[in-house]
Amino acid sequence: MISPRPALLVAGENAHSRYFSEAAYAKAAEPKELYIVPKATHVDLYDRVRLIPWDKLESFFDRQLAK
């Protein structure tokens, strides 16, 4: 429905909600990326700042907004 807009889905490896991101990724058209954060839960990605994949977010937005 939102394609062809670029989509970056980020989920924690140990998140109970990870399957939502995987299901959305499976249904999305390109361009799309799924990034699984090792050893992270869903809540970790809100308040454990060291686990947030800042480099991945920055590179995704740099690449997609440059188009």
C-alpha positions in Angstrom: 0.0 0.0 0.0 2.9 2.4 0.7 5.2 1.1 -1.9 7.3 2.2 -3.7 8.3 4.3 -0.7 11.5 3.0 1.0 10.8 1.1 4.2 13.3 0.3 7.0 12.0 -2.0 9.6 14.0 -2.4 12.8 13.3 -5.1 15.4 15.1 -6.5 18.4 16.4 -10.1 18.1 14.5 -11.0 21.3 11.5 -8.8 20.8 8.1 -10.6 21.2 6.8 -8.3 18.5 9.6 -9.2 16.0 7.2 -11.2 13.9 5.2 -8.1 13.1 8.2 -6.5 11.5 9.0 -9.8 9.6 5.5 -10.0 8.4 5.4 -6.4 7.2 8.8 -6.9 5.5 7.5 -10.0 3.7 4.5 -8.1 2.3 6.3 -4.9 1.4 7.6 -4.2 -2.1 11.1 -2.9 -2.8 12.9 -0.9 -1.7 12.8 -2.4 1.7 15.2 -3.4 4.5 14.8 -5.4 7.7 17.4 -4.8 10.4 17.4 -7.1 13.4 19.3 -5.7 16.4 21.3 -8.4 18.1 20.5 -9.1 21.8 17.7 -6.5 21.9 14.1 -6.6 23.0 11.4 -4.3 21.8 11.6 -2.0 24.8 15.4 -1.9 24.6 15.2 0.0 21.3 13.4 2.8 23.2 15.6 3.3 26.2 18.9 1.5 25.8 20.5 4.1 23.5 23.7 2.1 23.0 21.6 -0.6 21.2 19.8 1.7 18.8 21.4 1.2 15.4 22.1 4.9 14.7 24.6 4.1 11.9 22.0 2.0 10.1 19.3 4.7 10.5 21.6 7.4 9.3 22.8 5.5 6.2 19.3 4.5 5.3 18.0 8.1 5.4 21.1 9.5 3.8 20.7 7.1 0.9 17.0 7.4 0.5 16.7 11.1 1.0 19.5 11.8 -1.5 17.3 10.4 -4.3 
